[in-house]
Amino acid sequence: MKQFMDKDFLLDTATAKHLFHDYAEHMPIIDYHCHISPQEIAEDHHFRSITEVWLGGDHYKWRLIRSNGTPEEKVTGTESTDLEKFVEYAKALPRAIGNPLYHWSHLELQRYFGITEPLSEKNAEDIFNRCNAKLQEKDMGVQGLIKQSNVKVICTTDDPADDLKWHQKLKDENTCSAKVYPAMRPDKLMNVDKAGYADYMARLGQAAGVEIKTFADIRKAMDKRIAFFEKMGCRATDHALEYVFCREADEQTVDAIIAKALKGESISKEETEAYKTAVLTYLAGEYYKRGWVMQLHFATLRDLNSEMYRKLGPDTGFDSIAEGNCCKGLIAFLDHLNELHILPKTVLYSGTPNDNAMIGTIIGAFQGPEARGKIQQGAAWWFNDTKQGMIDQMTSIANLSVFGNILGMLTDSRSFLSYARHEYYRRILCNWIGNLVENGEYPNDEEALRQLVEDICYNNVANYFQFQM
């Protein structure tokens, strides 16, 4: 019987152990998609407790605690203490056998706090106190955690109207060991069918110094904001779509849709798709000109529980995989951009694992000379970044595309301890490759294997995004 989560955790063969310990383990991290706070980085925030850093904004963990029958007050409530919330997680975790949170949580306890025993209700208070004592150390602030994690680049998630003042502070003071860049997330610009659209367009217009009434005004405003983001080092963008579509419309039609939305009138599904197609097409052209990377996340349903959405708002753990049906829309949209010769480097993430093979075949139809793997299937995303989900996606992309060109892992997290997820991914990666080698399906070529592992862990991302290091 193997020891619980020892140094060879998830590494089944001698080749896997060699690839991880001699190559993957030492590679730096480029975290090109996450939701951590640039303000907390700039201020080198020190956390008051393990609960704040671990459970403060992690809806993965909130879902787990709720599923164990814990009342919401002890999950996100303001009346319960940090210790009470931590104990509730400790009660749920031992029952979560097979869930990636079990592995992620114990990797984080091991790497950042030196705690190797499994967390349970019995030792929860002791571990809570030991973690809190460790967090008081000087190098356990946000910047210290980033340095310990060997992170070289972080891309936060930022609205086009943001002033990016914390990025400017980081740039001016240069105290963080990692480069911290904004990644543009124009979801509110896209939400023509949602309440608050008019208010947001006023905010965006104020940030750009443009009164927005037409599609031409949107382009003028976004031209200015994109130029500002580029000056601040932006190389990545992100778009969250429930599904993918392509509905072309002339500018007069798009202007009429904008006018209706600014008045607060109801917008139809067809009008929404026409507006979003026009905006995404314009943005893709701007990304293409600058060599930026466009990330598209789709096939998820958000905020399913209406009552809890009213109480807690979005991003609180009430989401699910969608049924997909994005194939025709995705093909049409990529082909539309390709026909206009403005298809940028693009990373595709689907919420459903049923889309793995679909994406793996579509990307092969739209590759180009701008980069190895110009069109990518992104890391197993959200509900798919499990052990089996990663293995399934690795197998699918290897079967259908060029595995050595993939972009490895990202955290997609709000926690500064989530860099342990990169280790988790790298262990699974090395084990997957090692099994092929030991089974005689790939040669035991030291140089080729080293290159594969180091490229997937770091080099591919550096070359693809072209960040200023």
Wavefront OBJ file of the C-alpha trace (Angstrom):
o trace
v 0.000 0.000 0.000
v 1.305 3.439 -0.956
v 1.727 6.154 1.651
v -0.921 8.899 1.624
v 0.069 11.687 -0.791
v 3.825 11.179 -0.469
v 6.482 12.604 -2.788
v 5.478 10.135 -5.511
v 1.755 10.851 -5.249
v -0.004 9.976 -8.558
v 3.294 8.808 -10.105
v 2.929 5.115 -10.901
v 6.084 4.351 -12.872
v 9.799 5.045 -12.716
v 9.513 7.159 -15.867
v 6.706 9.256 -14.380
v 8.708 9.869 -11.202
v 11.759 10.895 -13.226
v 9.809 13.275 -15.476
v 8.086 14.962 -12.560
v 10.930 15.242 -10.053
v 13.681 16.084 -12.540
v 11.738 18.357 -14.902
v 8.123 19.320 -14.197
v 8.487 20.005 -10.485
v 11.022 22.797 -11.041
v 9.344 24.648 -13.910
v 7.976 28.152 -13.173
v 4.279 28.961 -13.455
v 2.551 31.349 -15.823
v -0.996 31.789 -14.530
v -2.684 33.267 -17.575
v -6.263 33.011 -16.289
v -7.304 33.584 -12.681
v -9.608 35.696 -10.514
v -7.263 36.835 -7.747
v -7.228 40.449 -6.643
v -4.559 42.810 -7.992
v -5.239 45.023 -4.981
v -4.304 42.205 -2.587
v -1.110 41.625 -4.560
v -0.182 45.315 -4.599
v -0.860 45.687 -0.876
v 0.868 42.367 -0.069
v -2.219 41.398 1.885
v -1.712 39.184 4.946
v -4.629 36.913 5.761
v -6.157 36.871 9.221
v -6.785 33.115 9.100
v -6.701 29.987 6.968
v -10.452 30.460 6.529
v -9.992 33.798 4.779
v -7.380 32.540 2.324
v -8.924 29.078 1.871
v -12.690 29.550 2.047
v -13.116 33.301 1.590
v -14.109 33.216 -2.075
v -13.762 29.586 -3.145
v -17.144 28.453 -4.422
v -15.735 24.966 -5.119
v -15.324 24.496 -1.366
v -18.646 26.198 -0.581
v -20.465 23.639 -2.742
v -18.762 20.809 -0.903
v -19.721 22.149 2.535
v -23.346 22.743 1.478
v -23.543 19.202 0.091
v -22.677 17.916 3.568
v -25.849 19.467 4.979
v -24.265 22.549 6.523
v -26.557 25.599 6.824
v -25.563 28.591 4.714
v -24.772 30.680 7.792
v -21.761 28.444 8.429
v -20.683 28.565 4.778
v -20.820 32.237 3.787
v -22.623 33.862 6.721
v -21.291 36.818 8.682
v -22.400 35.582 12.109
v -20.328 32.379 12.152
v -16.636 32.539 13.071
v -13.663 31.608 10.918
v -13.131 28.540 13.086
v -16.740 27.416 12.702
v -16.523 27.668 8.908
v -13.206 25.818 8.863
v -14.606 23.012 11.032
v -17.543 22.587 8.656
v -15.126 22.113 5.772
v -13.105 19.673 7.875
v -16.304 17.680 8.517
v -17.110 17.442 4.812
v -13.647 16.782 3.394
v -13.075 13.184 4.599
v -16.340 12.175 2.951
v -15.223 13.637 -0.399
v -13.114 10.660 -1.487
v -12.323 10.952 -5.205
v -13.099 14.680 -5.337
v -10.152 16.832 -6.518
v -10.751 19.141 -3.568
v -9.520 16.357 -1.301
v -6.198 16.307 -3.125
v -5.942 20.065 -3.696
v -6.651 20.848 -0.051
v -4.027 18.447 1.252
v -1.451 19.622 -1.294
v -2.024 23.175 -0.065
v -1.681 22.123 3.576
v 1.551 20.295 2.756
v 3.210 22.886 0.522
v 2.359 26.097 2.370
v 1.937 24.956 5.989
v 4.015 21.773 6.293
v 0.980 19.809 7.493
v 0.992 16.217 6.265
v -1.803 14.586 8.284
v -5.267 14.347 6.704
v -7.701 17.048 7.791
v -10.765 15.906 9.715
v -13.207 17.173 12.303
v -11.007 15.649 15.031
v -7.901 17.711 14.237
v -9.616 20.717 12.645
v -9.051 23.170 15.486
v -5.402 22.138 15.887
v -4.713 22.515 12.164
v -6.655 25.807 12.117
v -4.374 27.198 14.841
v -1.171 25.880 13.234
v -2.093 27.385 9.866
v -2.963 30.716 11.463
v 0.360 30.800 13.285
v 2.164 30.119 10.008
v 0.217 32.901 8.273
v 1.677 35.409 10.722
v 5.159 34.873 9.273
v 6.527 37.698 7.141
v 6.831 35.666 3.937
v 3.243 34.351 4.127
v 1.651 37.478 2.673
v 0.304 37.405 -0.864
v 3.621 38.322 -2.484
v 5.430 35.726 -0.390
v 2.986 33.018 -1.441
v 3.469 33.985 -5.084
v 7.253 33.780 -4.729
v 7.095 30.432 -2.918
v 4.943 29.087 -5.741
v 7.548 30.026 -8.387
v 5.030 32.121 -10.322
v 6.526 34.322 -13.038
v 3.407 35.864 -14.615
v -0.137 36.420 -13.325
v -3.039 37.638 -15.464
v -5.911 38.962 -13.389
v -9.446 39.391 -14.753
v -10.338 43.016 -15.465
v -13.271 44.912 -16.934
v -12.506 47.293 -19.842
v -13.761 50.220 -17.725
v -11.393 49.487 -14.828
v -8.771 52.132 -14.079
v -6.133 49.423 -13.381
v -4.717 51.535 -10.563
v -3.455 48.476 -8.674
v -1.641 47.246 -11.757
v -0.058 50.675 -12.054
v 1.005 50.523 -8.410
v 2.574 47.094 -8.967
v 4.340 48.398 -12.053
v 5.647 51.481 -10.241
v 6.790 49.777 -7.051
v 8.064 46.528 -8.628
v 7.976 44.654 -5.310
v 6.297 41.465 -6.521
v 8.514 38.674 -7.857
v 5.937 37.943 -10.579
v 4.840 40.203 -13.391
v 1.150 41.024 -12.914
v -0.810 41.971 -16.018
v -4.492 42.683 -16.688
v -6.539 40.337 -18.851
v -9.544 41.993 -20.436
v -12.971 40.477 -19.645
v -15.663 42.419 -21.586
v -18.682 40.413 -20.367
v -20.627 43.497 -19.274
v -20.087 45.042 -22.686
v -21.637 41.908 -24.201
v -24.669 41.761 -21.894
v -27.046 43.746 -24.060
v -29.981 41.625 -22.860
v -29.260 42.055 -19.140
v -30.363 44.635 -16.613
v -27.693 47.252 -16.027
v -26.543 47.480 -19.658
v -27.270 51.220 -19.919
v -25.518 51.945 -16.623
v -22.480 49.973 -17.720
v -22.277 51.729 -21.090
v -22.318 55.049 -19.240
v -19.449 53.824 -17.043
v -17.467 52.555 -20.036
v -18.096 55.782 -21.917
v -16.899 57.826 -18.960
v -13.702 55.751 -18.725
v -13.024 56.312 -22.421
v -14.296 59.872 -22.700
v -16.914 58.824 -25.266
v -20.697 59.085 -25.120
v -21.975 55.703 -26.264
v -25.137 55.600 -28.368
v -24.111 53.548 -31.416
v -21.862 50.681 -32.438
v -19.390 53.225 -33.821
v -19.256 54.780 -30.340
v -18.566 51.360 -28.814
v -15.672 50.824 -31.200
v -14.282 54.282 -30.452
v -14.500 53.717 -26.692
v -13.056 50.222 -26.827
v -10.210 51.347 -29.100
v -9.112 53.638 -26.285
v -9.542 51.062 -23.549
v -7.713 48.365 -25.508
v -4.825 50.767 -26.105
v -4.714 51.478 -22.366
v -4.758 47.784 -21.465
v -1.994 47.128 -23.998
v 0.111 49.856 -22.385
v -0.371 48.025 -19.065
v 0.934 44.759 -20.542
v -2.306 43.000 -21.471
v -1.866 40.011 -23.792
v -4.965 37.972 -22.934
v -8.719 38.425 -23.073
v -11.592 36.263 -21.889
v -15.241 35.882 -22.842
v -17.869 33.850 -20.985
v -20.603 32.593 -23.311
v -23.482 30.305 -22.419
v -23.232 28.902 -25.941
v -21.452 29.838 -29.192
v -23.258 31.436 -32.124
v -22.671 33.512 -35.241
v -25.485 35.789 -36.410
v -24.266 38.496 -38.782
v -26.127 41.813 -39.023
v -25.490 45.184 -40.656
v -24.499 48.178 -38.563
v -27.900 49.827 -38.825
v -29.480 46.757 -37.235
v -26.872 46.680 -34.454
v -27.429 50.400 -33.776
v -31.169 49.774 -33.414
v -30.516 46.978 -30.899
v -28.218 49.245 -28.871
v -30.840 52.017 -28.856
v -33.468 49.607 -27.521
v -31.129 48.290 -24.822
v -30.139 51.784 -23.688
v -33.840 52.547 -23.190
v -34.241 49.399 -21.091
v -36.469 47.687 -23.658
v -36.599 43.907 -24.013
v -34.035 42.362 -26.378
v -34.830 39.118 -28.208
v -32.520 36.120 -28.454
v -31.918 36.868 -32.147
v -31.085 40.509 -31.399
v -28.772 39.454 -28.578
v -26.884 37.077 -30.863
v -26.617 39.725 -33.605
v -25.241 42.318 -31.180
v -22.788 39.915 -29.544
v -21.570 38.617 -32.911
v -20.858 42.183 -34.064
v -19.018 43.102 -30.857
v -17.026 39.857 -30.719
v -16.047 40.226 -34.372
v -14.804 43.769 -33.811
v -12.891 42.727 -30.679
v -11.346 39.703 -32.386
v -9.990 41.987 -35.084
v -8.369 44.196 -32.467
v -6.892 41.173 -30.704
v -5.545 39.856 -33.999
v -3.788 43.156 -34.803
v -2.029 43.119 -31.433
v -1.219 39.422 -31.209
v -3.464 39.055 -28.133
v -5.022 35.744 -27.173
v -8.814 35.394 -27.172
v -10.200 32.906 -24.647
v -13.768 31.645 -25.080
v -15.480 29.838 -22.180
v -18.818 28.224 -22.995
v -21.329 25.448 -22.192
v -22.022 26.296 -18.566
v -25.188 27.446 -16.845
v -24.757 29.943 -14.051
v -26.789 30.879 -10.971
v -29.293 28.010 -11.164
v -30.694 28.596 -7.676
v -32.760 31.777 -7.966
v -33.279 32.191 -4.234
v -29.566 31.902 -3.450
v -28.684 34.195 -6.353
v -30.906 36.870 -4.828
v -29.225 36.368 -1.450
v -25.570 35.959 -2.464
v -25.198 37.131 -6.058
v -23.152 35.483 -8.832
v -20.082 33.243 -8.533
v -21.191 31.640 -5.283
v -21.344 27.986 -6.309
v -24.758 27.464 -7.895
v -23.677 26.637 -11.449
v -23.609 23.543 -13.669
v -22.454 22.025 -16.906
v -24.676 22.910 -19.884
v -25.730 20.415 -22.500
v -23.453 22.001 -25.097
v -24.745 22.059 -28.669
v -22.036 24.573 -29.574
v -20.567 22.774 -32.569
v -22.264 24.590 -35.458
v -22.054 28.000 -33.791
v -18.379 27.593 -32.943
v -17.495 26.494 -36.470
v -19.499 29.352 -37.980
v -17.874 31.964 -35.727
v -14.299 30.758 -36.283
v -14.938 30.529 -40.022
v -16.428 34.041 -40.018
v -13.276 35.464 -38.423
v -11.064 33.414 -40.707
v -12.892 34.699 -43.790
v -12.221 38.249 -42.591
v -8.543 37.340 -41.931
v -8.860 38.453 -38.299
v -8.874 35.116 -36.445
v -6.608 35.695 -33.418
v -4.836 33.103 -31.320
v -7.771 31.462 -29.577
v -8.210 29.135 -26.601
v -11.484 27.213 -26.307
v -12.894 25.902 -23.014
v -16.115 23.929 -22.785
v -17.971 23.227 -19.578
v -18.997 19.795 -20.789
v -16.531 16.916 -21.287
v -18.746 15.735 -24.133
v -17.179 18.525 -26.221
v -13.597 17.228 -25.970
v -13.523 15.400 -29.301
v -15.601 18.097 -30.997
v -13.115 20.803 -30.017
v -10.147 18.567 -30.798
v -11.318 18.180 -34.397
v -12.537 21.754 -34.957
v -9.238 23.349 -33.932
v -7.420 21.350 -36.605
v -9.430 23.121 -39.301
v -8.360 26.650 -38.301
v -4.663 26.486 -37.435
v -2.216 29.052 -38.786
v 1.452 30.057 -38.849
v 1.168 32.687 -36.098
v 1.941 30.133 -33.371
v 2.244 26.430 -32.730
v -1.310 25.441 -31.963
v -2.754 28.827 -32.890
v -6.215 27.509 -31.966
v -6.084 25.580 -28.695
v -8.289 23.484 -26.494
v -7.764 25.005 -23.073
v -7.092 23.132 -19.853
v -9.885 20.948 -18.483
v -12.145 23.655 -17.117
v -14.254 24.136 -13.977
v -16.188 20.913 -13.396
v -13.734 19.034 -15.596
v -10.459 19.781 -13.778
v -10.637 16.508 -11.889
v -8.075 13.732 -12.082
v -10.183 11.759 -14.544
v -11.291 14.872 -16.391
v -7.667 15.858 -17.026
v -6.737 12.341 -18.132
v -9.716 12.161 -20.490
v -8.905 15.531 -22.037
v -5.207 14.704 -22.396
v -6.134 11.471 -24.149
v -8.612 13.186 -26.445
v -6.305 16.017 -27.497
v -3.437 13.563 -28.026
v -5.664 11.418 -30.227
v -6.864 14.310 -32.358
v -4.239 17.083 -32.310
v -0.593 17.822 -31.355
v -0.270 17.106 -27.653
v 3.167 18.696 -27.330
v 1.738 22.123 -28.189
v -0.855 22.363 -25.389
v -0.782 25.193 -22.848
v -0.746 23.172 -19.643
v -2.580 24.295 -16.513
v -4.123 27.479 -15.122
v -5.687 28.104 -11.736
v -8.965 29.874 -12.679
v -9.155 30.559 -8.942
v -9.728 33.284 -6.383
v -7.259 31.750 -3.910
v -3.533 32.451 -3.635
v -2.990 28.875 -2.459
v -4.395 27.378 -5.662
v -1.010 27.153 -7.342
v -0.879 23.634 -5.909
v -3.284 22.803 -8.742
v -0.381 23.213 -11.150
v 1.506 20.530 -9.230
v -1.557 18.279 -9.348
v -1.812 18.744 -13.121
v 1.907 18.189 -13.636
v 1.857 14.933 -11.681
v -1.045 13.663 -13.792
v 0.717 14.845 -16.968
v 3.982 13.062 -16.128
v 2.140 9.903 -15.158
v 0.164 9.965 -18.417
v 3.324 10.390 -20.507
v 5.244 7.901 -18.367
v 2.622 5.208 -18.938
v 2.965 5.585 -22.717
v 6.749 5.282 -22.473
v 6.679 2.270 -20.157
v 4.117 0.603 -22.405
v 6.365 1.005 -25.450
v 4.030 3.516 -27.113
v 6.605 6.345 -27.106
v 10.404 6.033 -27.153
v 12.412 6.481 -23.970
v 14.169 9.454 -25.563
v 15.458 11.638 -22.738
v 15.761 14.858 -24.725
v 12.357 14.501 -26.404
v 10.631 13.724 -23.095
v 12.332 16.594 -21.283
v 11.273 18.978 -24.049
v 7.692 17.750 -23.980
v 7.340 18.141 -20.226
v 9.067 21.517 -19.949
v 7.181 22.916 -22.930
v 3.755 21.885 -21.641
v 4.503 23.131 -18.122
v 5.919 26.519 -19.117
v 7.567 27.159 -22.494
v 4.465 26.789 -24.662
v 2.587 29.391 -22.620
v 5.504 31.824 -22.666
v 5.849 31.527 -26.442
v 2.105 31.669 -27.122
v 1.221 34.767 -25.086
v 4.529 36.617 -25.525
v 4.404 38.347 -22.139
v 7.076 40.877 -21.189
v 9.062 38.908 -18.610
l 1 2 3 4 5 6 7 8 9 10 11 12 13 14 15 16 17 18 19 20 21 22 23 24 25 26 27 28 29 30 31 32 33 34 35 36 37 38 39 40 41 42 43 44 45 46 47 48 49 50 51 52 53 54 55 56 57 58 59 60 61 62 63 64 65 66 67 68 69 70 71 72 73 74 75 76 77 78 79 80 81 82 83 84 85 86 87 88 89 90 91 92 93 94 95 96 97 98 99 100 101 102 103 104 105 106 107 108 109 110 111 112 113 114 115 116 117 118 119 120 121 122 123 124 125 126 127 128 129 130 131 132 133 134 135 136 137 138 139 140 141 142 143 144 145 146 147 148 149 150 151 152 153 154 155 156 157 158 159 160 161 162 163 164 165 166 167 168 169 170 171 172 173 174 175 176 177 178 179 180 181 182 183 184 185 186 187 188 189 190 191 192 193 194 195 196 197 198 199 200 201 202 203 204 205 206 207 208 209 210 211 212 213 214 215 216 217 218 219 220 221 222 223 224 225 226 227 228 229 230 231 232 233 234 235 236 237 238 239 240 241 242 243 244 245 246 247 248 249 250 251 252 253 254 255 256 257 258 259 260 261 262 263 264 265 266 267 268 269 270 271 272 273 274 275 276 277 278 279 280 281 282 283 284 285 286 287 288 289 290 291 292 293 294 295 296 297 298 299 300 301 302 303 304 305 306 307 308 309 310 311 312 313 314 315 316 317 318 319 320 321 322 323 324 325 326 327 328 329 330 331 332 333 334 335 336 337 338 339 340 341 342 343 344 345 346 347 348 349 350 351 352 353 354 355 356 357 358 359 360 361 362 363 364 365 366 367 368 369 370 371 372 373 374 375 376 377 378 379 380 381 382 383 384 385 386 387 388 389 390 391 392 393 394 395 396 397 398 399 400 401 402 403 404 405 406 407 408 409 410 411 412 413 414 415 416 417 418 419 420 421 422 423 424 425 426 427 428 429 430 431 432 433 434 435 436 437 438 439 440 441 442 443 444 445 446 447 448 449 450 451 452 453 454 455 456 457 458 459 460 461 462 463 464 465 466 467 468 469
